[in-house]
Amino acid sequence: MPYVDYGYGSHVGLRRELNEDSFVVTDRLYAVADGMGGHEAGEVASSLAVQALAEGWESHAGKVGEQDLQRFLDDADARIREATNSKAGTTLTGAAVVEAADHHTGEDHRGQWQWLVFNIGDSRTYLLNDGALIRLTRDHSQVQELADSGMITAAEMHSHPQRNVITRALGAGDMLGADFTTATVDTGQRLLVCSDGLTGELTDEQIAQILNAGRNAQETVDWLIHQALRHGGRDNVTVILVDVT
């Protein structure tokens, strides 16, 4: 088992009355949900999402794969639709630490571990590896589609009038399933899971600079949230940081 240190925090921001973000942190599962759908409904949606994820994880004793996680997310989607009459939704992103497996070659990977990363919506999961910040998730949003097509630049995504319009969510719209990816767990890495309250205020370059500043996990989380507030704090901001020590 990799040994990790972690920090986490959440702030309502400077312009919202209610914090509609939710998160879950265990020794091997880390996730952030960003709810939407009007006063309190978004909070219900995000809370149900992380609850379903955590209960599924616990019921499998942490021995899960991609298909298991998708079933947990399908359960979350159903719970949200029932509780809110399909009037609320939430993003959900994060990572689970799982034993590496190669189902195609049959090679023995015992003793090796992977980040199993999942994402629905525009909350993000990053990996800082040897000082370089790598985004492990792709936003399900209109501005991401515009950027992918070359119609706007990455810098313009921060100020675009449609920056808050997402194209995939739990509990709302057509549930198309999550995106999954894997990365090898290695000593010295930092895994960052956050809502768009952070990435909407800070660029990837600014985030990387803070992550590389040498502070411990909790101090770094506090500093990231502080900087998001300094840059406007237009949304709820939630941050989880995991250090592989």
C-alpha positions in Angstrom: 0.0 0.0 0.0 1.4 3.4 -0.9 1.8 5.7 2.1 0.1 9.1 1.6 -0.4 12.4 3.4 -3.4 14.5 2.4 -5.1 17.8 3.1 -8.6 19.1 2.1 -10.8 22.1 2.4 -13.9 23.8 1.1 -15.1 27.4 1.0 -18.4 28.9 0.0 -16.6 31.7 -1.9 -17.3 35.4 -1.9 -20.5 35.5 -4.0 -22.5 32.5 -3.1 -24.8 32.1 -0.1 -24.6 28.3 0.0 -21.8 25.8 -0.5 -23.1 23.2 -2.9 -19.8 21.3 -3.1 -19.3 18.0 -1.4 -16.3 15.7 -1.1 -15.1 12.4 0.3 -11.6 11.5 1.6 -10.4 8.1 2.7 -6.9 6.5 2.6 -7.5 5.3 -1.0 -10.5 7.2 -2.4 -10.7 11.0 -3.1 -13.6 12.7 -4.8 -15.2 16.2 -5.2 -18.7 16.9 -6.4 -20.0 20.3 -7.5 -23.8 20.5 -7.3 -26.1 22.7 -9.4 -29.8 23.2 -9.7 -30.9 26.1 -7.5 -30.9 26.8 -3.9 -30.2 23.7 -1.8 -31.0 21.3 -4.6 -27.3 21.4 -5.8 -26.2 20.6 -2.3 -28.5 17.6 -2.2 -27.2 16.3 -5.5 -23.5 16.6 -4.6 -24.1 15.1 -1.2 -25.9 12.1 -2.7 -23.2 11.6 -5.3 -20.3 11.3 -2.8 -22.5 9.2 -0.4 -23.3 6.7 -3.1 -19.7 6.5 -4.2 -18.4 6.1 -0.6 -21.0 3.4 0.2 -20.1 1.5 -2.9 -16.4 1.7 -2.2 -17.0 0.5 1.4 -19.2 -2.4 0.3 -16.4 -3.7 -2.0 -13.7 -3.2 0.7 -11.9 -0.9 -1.7 -11.4 -3.7 -4.3 -12.9 -2.0 -7.3 -12.4 -1.5 -11.0 -13.8 0.8 -13.7 -17.0 -1.2 -14.0 -17.6 -1.1 -10.3 -17.1 2.6 -10.1 -19.5 3.2 -13.0 -22.2 1.2 -11.1 -21.7 3.4 -8.1 -22.1 6.5 -10.3 -25.2 5.0 -11.9 -26.6 4.5 -8.4 -25.8 8.1 -7.6 -27.5 9.3 -10.7 -30.7 7.4 -9.8 -30.7 8.7 -6.2 -30.3 12.3 -7.3 -33.1 12.0 -9.9 -35.5 10.5 -7.3 -34.6 13.0 -4.6 -34.8 16.1 -6.7 -37.4 15.1 -9.4 -34.6 15.4 -11.9 -34.2 19.1 -11.2 -30.7 19.0 -9.9 -27.4 17.6 -11.0 -23.7 17.5 -10.0 -20.3 17.0 -11.3 -18.1 14.3 -9.8 -14.4 13.7 -10.2 -11.6 12.0 -8.3 -9.4 9.0 -8.0 -9.1 5.7 -6.3 -5.9 3.9 -5.5 -6.2 0.4 -6.9 -3.9 -2.5 -7.6 -2.5 -2.4 -11.1 -3.9 -5.0 -13.5 -3.3 -5.8 -17.1 -6.2 -7.9 -18.4 -4.8 -8.0 -21.9 -1.3 -9.6 -21.3 -1.8 -11.4 -18.1 1.4 -10.0 -16.7 1.9 -10.0 -12.9 1.5 -6.5 -11.5 1.3 -7.5 -7.9 2.7 -4.8 -5.6 2.1 -2.1 -8.1 -0.6 0.6 -7.7 -2.5 2.9 -9.9 -4.7 6.0 -9.7 -8.0 5.0 -11.2 -9.4 8.5 -12.2 -13.0 9.2 -13.0 -14.8 12.3 -14.2 -18.3 13.6 -15.0 -18.6 17.4 -15.6 -16.0 20.1 -15.2 -14.5 19.5 -11.8 -10.9 18.3 -12.4 -8.2 15.9 -11.2 -4.5 16.6 -11.8 -1.2 14.9 -11.1 2.0 16.7 -10.2 4.8 14.5 -11.3 8.5 15.6 -11.2 7.2 19.2 -10.9 5.1 19.0 -14.0 1.3 19.4 -13.7 -0.7 17.0 -15.8 -4.5 17.2 -16.1 -5.9 13.7 -15.9 -9.5 14.7 -16.8 -11.2 16.5 -19.6 -14.0 18.9 -18.9 -17.5 18.0 -20.1 -18.4 21.6 -20.9 -19.3 23.9 -23.8 -16.1 26.0 -23.4 -14.0 22.8 -23.5 -15.7 21.8 -26.8 -15.0 25.3 -28.1 -11.4 25.1 -27.1 -11.0 21.6 -28.6 -12.4 22.9 -31.9 -10.0 25.8 -31.9 -12.8 28.4 -31.7 -11.4 29.9 -28.4 -8.1 29.6 -26.6 -7.5 28.0 -23.2 -7.0 31.4 -21.7 -10.4 32.5 -23.0 -12.2 29.6 -21.2 -11.9 31.6 -18.0 -13.9 34.5 -19.1 -16.2 33.0 -21.7 -19.9 33.7 -21.0 -20.7 30.0 -21.3 -18.0 28.9 -19.0 -20.5 27.4 -16.5 -22.5 25.4 -19.0 -21.6 21.7 -18.6 -22.6 18.9 -21.0 -22.6 15.9 -18.7 -23.7 15.6 -15.1 -25.0 13.1 -12.6 -28.8 13.5 -12.0 -29.5 15.7 -15.0 -29.6 15.3 -18.7 -28.6 12.1 -20.5 -26.3 10.0 -18.3 -23.6 9.0 -20.7 -21.2 7.5 -18.2 -18.0 8.7 -16.7 -14.6 9.1 -18.4 -11.9 6.9 -16.8 -8.1 6.9 -17.0 -5.2 5.4 -15.1 -1.8 6.6 -13.9 0.9 4.8 -12.0 1.3 5.7 -8.3 4.8 6.9 -7.6 6.7 8.4 -4.7 6.8 12.2 -4.7 3.6 12.7 -6.7 0.8 15.1 -5.7 -2.8 14.3 -6.7 -5.1 17.3 -6.9 -8.9 17.0 -7.0 -10.9 20.2 -7.1 -14.1 21.9 -8.1 -14.2 24.6 -10.8 -14.2 27.2 -8.1 -10.4 26.7 -8.1 -9.7 26.3 -11.8 -12.1 29.1 -12.7 -10.0 31.6 -10.8 -6.4 30.2 -11.3 -4.6 29.0 -14.4 -2.9 25.7 -14.5 0.4 27.6 -14.4 -0.6 29.4 -11.2 -1.8 26.1 -9.6 1.5 24.4 -10.5 3.5 27.2 -9.0 1.7 26.7 -5.7 2.0 23.0 -5.8 5.7 23.3 -6.3 6.3 25.8 -3.5 7.3 23.1 -0.9 4.4 23.5 1.6 2.8 20.3 3.1 -0.5 19.0 1.8 -2.8 20.9 4.2 -0.9 24.2 3.9 -1.0 23.9 0.1 -4.7 23.3 0.1 -5.3 26.4 2.3 -3.1 28.5 0.0 -4.9 27.3 -3.1 -8.3 28.3 -1.6 -6.9 31.6 -0.4 -5.6 32.4 -3.9 -8.9 31.5 -5.5 -10.6 33.9 -3.1 -8.1 36.6 -3.9 -8.7 36.2 -7.6 -12.5 36.7 -7.2 -14.0 33.8 -5.3 -16.9 33.7 -7.7 -17.9 30.1 -6.9 -17.7 27.5 -4.1 -14.1 26.1 -4.1 -13.2 22.7 -2.8 -9.7 21.1 -2.9 -8.2 17.8 -2.0 -4.5 17.2 -2.2 -2.8 13.8 -1.8 1.0 13.4 -1.4 2.6 10.0 -2.1 5.3 10.0 0.5 
